[in-house]
């Protein structure tokens, strides 16, 4: 039985496995520039964040209908459940779809088909977080939030993703202020490829409650001290960090030092179809590469539920935490 955990950093578009990509391409009459799934998997080798993003956006072309988005989300939820995920807070990128002529309603309603039945079918509770693309304009982000207004009963929060360098969080002050006024939770990618200052900006300007990635906080001891003091969760993605060369090897990952510093770290999969593993795979990999003890692994799982946006359902949070405490480790955690 896998270690129970919450997944807090997961891009649903990044769960598009090659087999499903070809299936949806055939369904929608989209021609992919790859001969077969093996050739496409070979393309899942990246030099950096931008080279990944190029393929990531290219493959979105196969997502056209509500059923496509439902199938995408359902496939992720089935895989996640098999790897121990009990609660998933799922990112989606509406601007990338709106730019292709796919309506906001198509995206949200399609995802919701899968999310609405997830607990019954997979035993996974869910939340939906709408991300803004930071390499698009602030005006585009505001228009996206406006387009989402009819669906806010299904959207828990907003996030900020895509190419980080050169796009500081402060660029999105206005849309985050609007999201806060609507009662939405706020998270943002910061400190993956961007500097530690982006993490500080995300906290002070955007008012984020969680920092996605946040690895580079370790370059700023005062920032680390603040994150520890304020109990700001960091949603780390170890296999992603290696694949995108944020760290050279998994053995070089700062996760143990971050935990030793008292940071509230969680382990997540980011874009698992592209980065070589879902949540359980990440747990198993860091256990092997970093020599994490069972107590440390349990701490990471516990942190995931403490950091989840379950403030409207504390009974559920308590139940999940009890599952973590009762878990008995074997040779693997997935």
C-alpha positions as CSV (number, residue, x, y, z in Angstrom):
1,X,0.0,0.0,0.0
2,X,1.5,3.4,-1.0
3,X,2.2,6.2,1.5
4,X,-0.9,8.4,1.6
5,X,-0.2,12.0,0.4
6,X,-1.8,15.1,-1.0
7,X,-0.6,16.3,-4.4
8,X,-0.4,20.1,-4.4
9,X,1.8,20.9,-7.5
10,X,0.3,19.1,-10.5
11,X,-0.4,20.6,-14.0
12,X,-3.1,18.5,-15.5
13,X,-1.8,19.3,-19.0
14,X,1.5,17.8,-17.9
15,X,-0.2,14.4,-17.3
16,X,-0.7,13.9,-21.0
17,X,0.9,10.5,-21.6
18,X,1.9,9.7,-25.2
19,X,-0.7,7.0,-25.6
20,X,-3.5,9.4,-24.7
21,X,-2.0,12.1,-26.8
22,X,-2.2,9.9,-29.9
23,X,-5.7,8.7,-28.9
24,X,-7.0,12.3,-28.6
25,X,-5.2,13.3,-31.8
26,X,-7.0,10.6,-33.7
27,X,-10.3,11.5,-32.2
28,X,-9.9,15.1,-33.1
29,X,-8.1,14.8,-36.5
30,X,-4.9,16.4,-35.2
31,X,-1.7,15.3,-36.8
32,X,1.2,15.0,-34.4
33,X,4.8,15.5,-35.7
34,X,5.9,12.1,-34.3
35,X,5.6,8.7,-35.9
36,X,4.6,6.9,-32.7
37,X,4.5,6.9,-28.9
38,X,8.2,5.8,-28.7
39,X,9.3,8.7,-30.8
40,X,7.2,11.1,-28.7
41,X,8.6,9.7,-25.5
42,X,12.1,10.3,-26.9
43,X,11.1,14.0,-27.3
44,X,10.5,14.1,-23.6
45,X,14.2,15.0,-23.0
46,X,14.7,18.6,-22.1
47,X,17.7,20.9,-21.7
48,X,15.8,23.4,-19.6
49,X,12.4,24.8,-18.7
50,X,11.8,26.5,-22.0
51,X,12.5,23.4,-24.1
52,X,10.0,21.5,-22.0
53,X,7.4,24.3,-22.4
54,X,7.8,24.2,-26.1
55,X,6.7,20.6,-26.3
56,X,4.1,21.1,-23.5
57,X,2.3,23.7,-25.5
58,X,2.6,21.9,-28.8
59,X,0.9,18.8,-27.5
60,X,-2.0,20.8,-26.0
61,X,-3.3,20.9,-29.6
62,X,-5.0,17.5,-29.1
63,X,-7.2,18.9,-26.3
64,X,-10.4,20.2,-28.0
65,X,-13.6,19.0,-26.3
66,X,-15.0,18.6,-22.8
67,X,-14.6,14.9,-23.1
68,X,-10.9,15.3,-23.9
69,X,-10.3,17.3,-20.7
70,X,-12.4,14.8,-18.7
71,X,-10.4,11.9,-20.1
72,X,-7.1,13.7,-19.3
73,X,-8.1,14.4,-15.7
74,X,-9.6,11.0,-15.1
75,X,-6.4,9.3,-16.4
76,X,-4.3,11.3,-14.0
77,X,-6.6,10.6,-11.0
78,X,-6.5,6.9,-11.7
79,X,-2.7,6.9,-11.8
80,X,-2.4,9.2,-8.8
81,X,-4.7,7.0,-6.7
82,X,-2.6,4.0,-7.4
83,X,0.4,5.9,-6.1
84,X,-1.1,6.9,-2.8
85,X,-2.7,10.3,-3.6
86,X,-5.7,10.9,-1.4
87,X,-6.2,14.6,-2.2
88,X,-5.2,16.5,-5.4
89,X,-5.1,20.2,-6.0
90,X,-4.9,20.4,-9.8
91,X,-3.5,23.3,-11.8
92,X,-4.8,24.1,-15.3
93,X,-3.7,26.7,-17.8
94,X,-6.8,28.3,-19.5
95,X,-4.9,30.9,-21.5
96,X,-3.1,28.2,-23.4
97,X,-6.5,26.8,-24.4
98,X,-8.3,30.1,-25.0
99,X,-5.5,31.1,-27.4
100,X,-6.4,28.0,-29.4
101,X,-10.1,28.9,-29.5
102,X,-11.1,26.5,-26.8
103,X,-13.6,28.1,-24.5
104,X,-13.2,28.5,-20.7
105,X,-16.4,26.5,-20.2
106,X,-15.1,23.6,-22.3
107,X,-12.0,23.4,-20.1
108,X,-13.6,23.8,-16.7
109,X,-16.7,21.7,-17.4
110,X,-14.6,18.9,-18.9
111,X,-12.2,18.8,-16.0
112,X,-15.1,18.9,-13.6
113,X,-16.7,15.8,-15.1
114,X,-13.7,13.9,-13.8
115,X,-13.3,15.8,-10.6
116,X,-16.9,15.5,-9.6
117,X,-16.8,11.7,-9.6
118,X,-13.2,11.4,-8.4
119,X,-13.9,10.6,-4.8
120,X,-16.4,7.9,-5.7
121,X,-14.3,6.4,-8.5
122,X,-10.8,6.8,-7.3
123,X,-11.0,7.7,-3.6
124,X,-9.3,11.1,-4.3
125,X,-10.8,14.4,-3.1
126,X,-9.9,17.3,-5.4
127,X,-9.6,21.1,-5.8
128,X,-9.0,23.1,-9.0
129,X,-6.5,25.9,-9.2
130,X,-6.5,28.2,-12.3
131,X,-3.0,29.3,-13.3
132,X,-2.0,32.5,-15.2
133,X,0.9,32.2,-17.7
134,X,3.5,34.6,-16.5
135,X,5.0,35.1,-20.0
136,X,1.6,36.5,-21.0
137,X,0.5,40.1,-20.2
138,X,-1.0,41.2,-16.9
139,X,-4.1,42.3,-18.9
140,X,-4.5,38.8,-20.3
141,X,-4.5,37.4,-16.8
142,X,-7.2,39.9,-15.7
143,X,-9.3,38.9,-18.8
144,X,-8.8,35.2,-17.9
145,X,-10.0,35.8,-14.3
146,X,-13.1,37.6,-15.7
147,X,-13.8,34.7,-18.1
148,X,-13.7,32.3,-15.2
149,X,-16.3,34.2,-13.1
150,X,-19.2,31.9,-14.1
151,X,-17.1,28.9,-12.9
152,X,-15.7,30.2,-9.6
153,X,-17.9,27.8,-7.6
154,X,-15.6,25.1,-9.0
155,X,-12.2,26.9,-8.7
156,X,-10.5,27.0,-5.4
157,X,-7.6,29.3,-6.2
158,X,-5.2,30.9,-8.6
159,X,-1.6,30.3,-9.5
160,X,1.2,31.6,-11.6
161,X,3.3,29.3,-13.9
162,X,5.2,29.0,-17.2
163,X,8.6,30.7,-17.9
164,X,9.8,32.4,-14.7
165,X,13.0,34.3,-15.6
166,X,12.2,37.9,-16.6
167,X,8.6,37.7,-15.3
168,X,8.6,38.8,-11.7
169,X,5.6,38.2,-9.5
170,X,4.9,41.9,-9.1
171,X,3.7,42.0,-12.7
172,X,0.5,40.3,-11.5
173,X,-0.3,42.4,-8.5
174,X,-3.6,43.6,-9.8
175,X,-5.0,40.2,-10.8
176,X,-4.0,38.7,-7.5
177,X,-5.7,41.5,-5.6
178,X,-8.8,40.8,-7.6
179,X,-8.6,37.1,-6.9
180,X,-8.2,37.7,-3.2
181,X,-11.3,40.0,-3.3
182,X,-13.2,37.0,-4.8
183,X,-12.1,34.8,-1.9
184,X,-9.7,32.6,-4.0
185,X,-6.6,31.0,-2.5
186,X,-3.3,32.2,-4.0
187,X,-0.2,30.3,-4.9
188,X,2.7,31.0,-7.3
189,X,5.7,29.4,-8.9
190,X,8.8,31.2,-7.6
191,X,12.4,30.4,-7.0
192,X,12.7,27.5,-9.5
193,X,14.8,29.2,-12.1
194,X,14.1,32.7,-10.9
195,X,16.0,34.3,-7.9
196,X,15.1,34.2,-4.2
197,X,13.8,37.7,-4.6
198,X,10.9,36.3,-6.6
199,X,9.8,34.3,-3.6
200,X,9.8,37.4,-1.4
201,X,7.8,39.3,-4.1
202,X,5.3,36.5,-4.3
203,X,4.7,36.7,-0.6
204,X,4.7,40.4,-0.2
205,X,3.1,41.6,-3.4
206,X,0.8,38.7,-4.4
207,X,0.0,37.5,-0.9
208,X,0.6,33.8,-1.7
209,X,-0.2,31.2,0.8
210,X,2.1,28.5,-0.7
211,X,5.2,28.8,-2.9
212,X,5.5,26.4,-5.8
213,X,9.0,25.1,-6.0
214,X,10.9,27.7,-3.9
215,X,14.2,25.8,-4.1
216,X,16.3,28.9,-4.4
217,X,15.2,30.2,-1.0
218,X,18.2,28.3,0.3
219,X,20.4,31.1,-1.1
220,X,18.9,33.6,1.3
221,X,19.1,32.6,5.0
222,X,16.8,35.5,6.0
223,X,14.2,34.3,3.6
224,X,14.5,30.7,4.9
225,X,14.0,32.0,8.4
226,X,10.9,33.9,7.3
227,X,9.4,30.9,5.5
228,X,10.0,28.7,8.6
229,X,8.6,31.4,11.0
230,X,5.5,31.9,8.9
231,X,5.0,28.2,8.0
232,X,4.8,28.9,4.3
233,X,4.5,25.5,2.5
234,X,6.9,24.8,-0.4
235,X,5.6,22.4,-3.1
236,X,8.8,20.7,-4.3
237,X,9.0,18.5,-7.4
238,X,12.3,16.5,-7.2
239,X,12.1,14.5,-10.4
240,X,11.1,17.6,-12.3
241,X,14.0,19.5,-10.9
242,X,16.4,16.8,-12.2
243,X,14.7,16.6,-15.7
244,X,14.8,20.4,-16.1
245,X,18.4,20.5,-14.7
246,X,17.6,22.7,-11.8
247,X,19.7,20.2,-9.9
248,X,22.3,18.0,-11.6
249,X,21.3,14.7,-9.9
250,X,18.7,13.7,-7.4
251,X,21.5,13.1,-4.9
252,X,22.2,16.8,-5.1
253,X,18.7,17.9,-4.2
254,X,18.5,20.3,-1.3
255,X,15.4,18.6,0.2
256,X,17.2,17.1,3.3
257,X,18.8,20.5,4.1
258,X,15.4,22.2,3.6
259,X,13.8,19.8,6.1
260,X,16.7,20.2,8.5
261,X,16.1,24.0,8.3
262,X,12.6,23.5,9.4
263,X,10.9,24.4,6.1
264,X,7.4,23.0,5.5
265,X,8.3,21.0,2.3
266,X,6.0,18.7,0.3
267,X,6.8,16.3,-2.6
268,X,4.8,16.5,-5.8
269,X,5.1,15.4,-9.4
270,X,4.7,18.7,-11.4
271,X,4.2,17.3,-15.0
272,X,4.6,13.6,-14.4
273,X,4.1,12.4,-18.0
274,X,7.1,14.5,-19.0
275,X,9.3,14.2,-16.0
276,X,9.4,10.5,-15.3
277,X,7.2,9.9,-12.3
278,X,4.0,10.5,-10.3
279,X,3.9,11.2,-6.6
280,X,4.7,7.8,-5.4
281,X,7.6,7.6,-7.9
282,X,9.0,10.8,-6.4
283,X,8.8,9.5,-2.9
284,X,10.5,6.3,-3.8
285,X,13.2,8.2,-5.7
286,X,14.0,10.6,-2.9
287,X,14.0,7.8,-0.4
288,X,16.6,6.0,-2.4
289,X,18.8,8.9,-3.6
290,X,18.7,11.0,-0.4
291,X,18.5,8.3,2.2
292,X,15.4,9.7,3.8
293,X,14.3,8.0,6.9
294,X,10.8,6.7,7.5
295,X,10.2,9.6,9.9
296,X,11.2,12.1,7.2
297,X,9.0,10.5,4.6
298,X,6.1,10.6,7.1
299,X,6.9,14.2,7.7
300,X,6.6,15.0,4.0
301,X,3.3,13.2,3.7
302,X,2.0,15.0,6.8
303,X,3.1,18.3,5.5
304,X,1.2,17.7,2.3
305,X,-2.1,17.5,4.1
306,X,-1.3,20.4,6.5
307,X,-0.5,22.6,3.4
308,X,-3.7,21.5,1.5
309,X,-6.6,23.9,1.0
310,X,-8.9,21.9,3.3
311,X,-9.8,24.7,5.6
312,X,-13.4,24.1,4.7
313,X,-13.2,20.4,5.7
314,X,-10.9,20.0,8.7
315,X,-12.5,16.6,9.5
316,X,-11.2,15.3,6.2
317,X,-7.8,16.7,6.9
318,X,-7.7,15.0,10.2
319,X,-8.7,11.7,8.6
320,X,-6.0,11.9,6.1
321,X,-3.4,12.8,8.7
322,X,-4.5,9.8,10.7
323,X,-3.8,7.6,7.7
324,X,-0.3,9.0,7.5
325,X,0.4,8.2,11.1
326,X,-1.0,4.7,10.8
327,X,1.0,3.9,7.6
328,X,3.5,1.0,7.8
329,X,6.5,1.3,5.5
330,X,7.7,-1.5,3.3
331,X,10.5,-1.6,0.8
332,X,9.0,1.2,-1.3
333,X,6.5,4.0,-0.6
334,X,4.6,3.6,-3.9
